[in-house]
Amino acid sequence: MNNTNSSRRDFILNAGKATVAAGLSFSVLPALANELTKGSGPEQFFVQQPLPYAYNDLEPFVDALTMEIHYSKHAAAYLKNLNEAATAEIKSAGKITLEEILKNISKYSSKMRNNVGGHYNHEFFWQCMLPSNTSKPSSNLSEAIVKNFGSYENFKTQFSDAGKTRFGSGWAWLIVTPDKQLKICSTPNQDNPLMDIAEVKGTPILALDVWEHAYYLKYQNKRPDYINNWLGIINWNSVSQQFDKAMI
């Protein structure tokens, strides 16, 4: 590994260890992370849900330290900044959903856009993965995949390519379009297809994070390896449920 990659890996690793050195880390008490700040900072419009699995449950596809840093540092920071933006730009808590903000994001600040996207995308992303995966698409979703992409293998290739070819940081998506078709797309940074500024609009049913912080500790610069392995832990039960909801 060259010096640049080594330094980069050390930086991310040290960022994760710093939470422990701080005395009380989110990683120790992920379910209580939002309770710790209530009453001492911005109004809590939105909260970070506990992960549906342990940090090490996705091994060897996604390593435990990456999951810990990703959830307790990166995703938690988006939530903190989102609540700051919401305090400044929304009048009262509990009166608006994430989806409503996203669908009208052009009316909000860049801070809101970046952080409501970051929070929504990550909360959605955690649900897209399943440890020891044996799930398969439902019959309805399987039929739609074949109808729209020709075969499941074609879908995997096109979805993988969307993630591999996304320049810089961003996301790959499987969505249901307004005319009830399946479509694969990608978005930059923390944008998503629900946003009114999205190039391709639709309802997400599957999301893949291709920011480097999602894979760099294990895969370094080998994003294609990360994506190929990630396809083995897709939670098709959740994706199928999202598909059924989007088709109503």
C-alpha positions in Angstrom: 0.0 0.0 0.0 1.4 3.4 -0.9 2.0 6.2 1.7 -1.2 8.1 0.7 -3.5 5.1 1.2 -1.7 4.2 4.5 -2.2 7.7 5.9 -5.8 7.7 4.8 -6.5 4.4 6.5 -4.7 5.6 9.7 -6.8 8.7 9.7 -10.2 6.9 9.5 -9.0 4.3 12.0 -8.0 7.0 14.5 -11.3 8.8 14.0 -13.1 5.7 15.2 -10.8 5.2 18.2 -11.2 8.8 19.2 -14.9 8.2 20.2 -13.7 5.8 23.0 -11.1 8.3 24.2 -13.8 10.9 24.5 -15.2 9.1 27.5 -18.7 8.1 26.4 -18.9 6.9 22.9 -22.0 6.5 20.7 -20.6 3.1 19.8 -21.0 1.9 23.4 -24.6 3.0 23.6 -26.0 3.4 20.1 -29.6 3.1 21.2 -29.2 6.0 23.7 -27.2 8.3 21.3 -30.1 10.6 20.8 -31.2 10.7 24.4 -27.9 12.1 25.5 -28.3 15.4 23.7 -32.0 16.1 24.4 -32.4 19.4 26.4 -28.8 20.5 25.8 -28.8 21.4 22.1 -31.0 21.8 19.1 -34.5 20.6 19.3 -34.6 16.9 18.3 -36.8 16.9 15.2 -35.4 13.5 14.1 -33.6 10.6 15.8 -31.1 7.9 14.8 -32.6 4.5 15.1 -30.5 1.6 16.6 -28.9 -0.6 14.0 -31.0 -3.8 13.4 -27.8 -5.9 13.9 -24.5 -5.8 15.7 -21.5 -4.0 14.2 -19.8 -7.4 13.5 -22.9 -9.2 12.1 -22.1 -8.2 8.5 -18.6 -9.7 8.6 -16.8 -10.6 6.3 -18.6 -8.4 3.7 -18.5 -5.3 5.8 -16.0 -5.2 8.7 -17.1 -4.3 12.3 -14.9 -1.3 12.7 -16.2 0.3 9.5 -19.8 -0.3 10.6 -19.0 1.3 14.0 -17.4 4.4 12.6 -20.0 4.7 9.8 -22.9 4.5 12.3 -21.6 6.2 15.4 -19.6 9.0 13.7 -20.6 9.7 10.1 -24.3 9.0 10.3 -24.6 10.6 13.8 -23.0 13.8 12.5 -25.6 14.0 9.7 -28.3 13.7 12.3 -26.8 16.4 14.6 -26.4 18.8 11.6 -29.9 18.0 10.4 -31.5 18.9 13.7 -29.5 22.2 13.8 -30.9 23.0 10.3 -34.4 21.9 11.2 -34.3 24.1 14.4 -33.4 27.1 12.2 -35.7 26.4 9.2 -38.8 24.5 10.6 -41.1 26.0 13.1 -42.1 23.1 15.3 -41.0 19.5 15.7 -43.2 16.6 14.6 -45.0 18.6 12.0 -43.1 17.4 8.9 -41.5 14.2 7.7 -38.1 13.5 6.2 -39.9 12.6 2.9 -41.7 16.0 2.8 -38.5 17.9 3.3 -36.8 15.9 0.6 -39.6 16.4 -1.9 -39.3 20.2 -1.4 -35.5 20.4 -0.8 -35.1 23.2 -3.3 -36.8 25.5 -0.7 -34.2 24.8 2.0 -30.6 25.6 2.6 -27.6 23.6 1.4 -27.0 22.5 5.1 -30.5 21.1 5.1 -30.0 19.4 1.7 -26.8 17.7 2.7 -27.8 16.6 6.1 -31.4 15.5 5.6 -30.1 13.5 2.7 -27.3 12.1 4.8 -29.7 11.1 7.6 -32.4 9.6 5.3 -30.0 7.8 3.1 -28.2 6.1 6.0 -31.3 5.2 7.9 -32.6 3.6 4.7 -29.2 1.9 3.9 -29.0 0.1 7.2 -32.3 -1.7 6.4 -31.0 -2.8 3.0 -28.5 -5.3 4.6 -29.1 -8.6 6.3 -26.5 -10.8 8.2 -26.1 -14.4 6.9 -28.3 -13.5 4.0 -30.6 -16.2 2.5 -33.3 -13.8 1.5 -34.6 -13.5 -2.1 -36.8 -11.0 -3.9 -40.5 -11.7 -3.6 -42.3 -13.2 -6.6 -43.8 -9.8 -7.4 -40.4 -8.1 -7.2 -38.7 -10.9 -9.2 -41.2 -10.5 -12.0 -40.6 -6.8 -12.1 -36.8 -7.2 -12.1 -37.1 -9.6 -15.1 -39.6 -7.3 -16.9 -37.4 -4.2 -16.4 -33.9 -5.6 -16.7 -34.2 -8.9 -18.6 -32.9 -11.0 -15.8 -31.6 -10.9 -12.2 -28.0 -11.1 -13.5 -28.6 -8.1 -15.7 -30.0 -6.2 -12.7 -26.9 -7.0 -10.7 -24.6 -5.9 -13.4 -26.4 -2.6 -14.0 -26.8 -1.9 -10.3 -23.1 -2.6 -9.7 -22.1 -0.4 -12.6 -24.2 2.5 -11.2 -22.1 2.3 -8.0 -18.8 1.7 -9.7 -19.1 4.5 -12.1 -20.5 7.2 -9.7 -17.6 9.7 -9.7 -16.5 10.7 -6.3 -18.9 10.2 -3.4 -22.5 9.2 -3.7 -25.1 6.4 -3.9 -26.6 3.8 -6.2 -30.3 3.3 -6.1 -33.0 0.9 -7.3 -36.2 3.0 -7.4 -39.9 2.7 -8.5 -40.5 5.6 -10.9 -43.8 7.6 -10.9 -45.1 5.4 -13.7 -44.5 2.3 -11.5 -41.4 1.0 -13.3 -38.1 -0.2 -11.8 -35.1 2.0 -12.6 -31.5 2.1 -11.5 -29.8 5.4 -11.0 -27.1 7.1 -8.9 -26.8 10.4 -7.0 -23.9 12.5 -5.9 -23.0 13.3 -2.3 -26.0 12.8 -0.1 -28.7 13.5 -2.7 -31.4 10.9 -3.4 -34.2 10.3 -5.9 -36.9 11.7 -3.6 -35.5 15.2 -3.9 -37.2 17.7 -6.2 -33.8 18.6 -7.6 -32.9 14.9 -8.5 -32.1 14.2 -12.1 -34.0 10.9 -11.9 -36.9 10.9 -9.5 -38.7 8.0 -7.8 -39.2 6.0 -4.6 -36.1 4.2 -3.3 -36.4 0.5 -2.6 -32.7 -0.3 -2.4 -29.7 1.9 -1.6 -25.9 1.4 -1.8 -23.5 3.8 -0.1 -20.3 4.3 -2.2 -18.7 7.0 -0.1 -15.2 5.8 0.8 -16.0 5.8 4.5 -18.4 2.9 3.8 -15.7 0.6 2.7 -12.1 2.1 2.8 -10.8 0.3 5.9 -11.4 -3.1 4.4 -11.3 -2.5 0.7 -9.1 0.6 0.4 -9.5 2.0 -3.2 -11.2 -1.3 -4.5 -14.8 -0.1 -4.7 -15.8 -2.8 -7.2 -14.7 -5.5 -4.7 -16.8 -3.8 -2.0 -19.9 -3.6 -4.3 -19.5 -7.2 -5.5 -19.4 -8.5 -1.9 -22.2 -6.2 -0.7 -24.6 -7.7 -3.2 -24.4 -10.9 -1.1 -26.0 -9.2 2.0 -28.9 -7.4 0.4 -32.0 -7.7 2.6 -34.5 -8.7 -0.1 -37.2 -9.0 2.5 -37.0 -5.3 3.2 -36.6 -4.4 -0.5 -39.6 -6.4 -1.4 -41.7 -4.7 1.3 -40.5 -1.3 0.0 -41.4 -2.4 -3.5 -45.0 -3.4 -2.5 -45.5 0.0 -0.7 -44.2 1.9 -3.7 -46.5 0.1 -6.1 -49.7 1.0 -4.3 
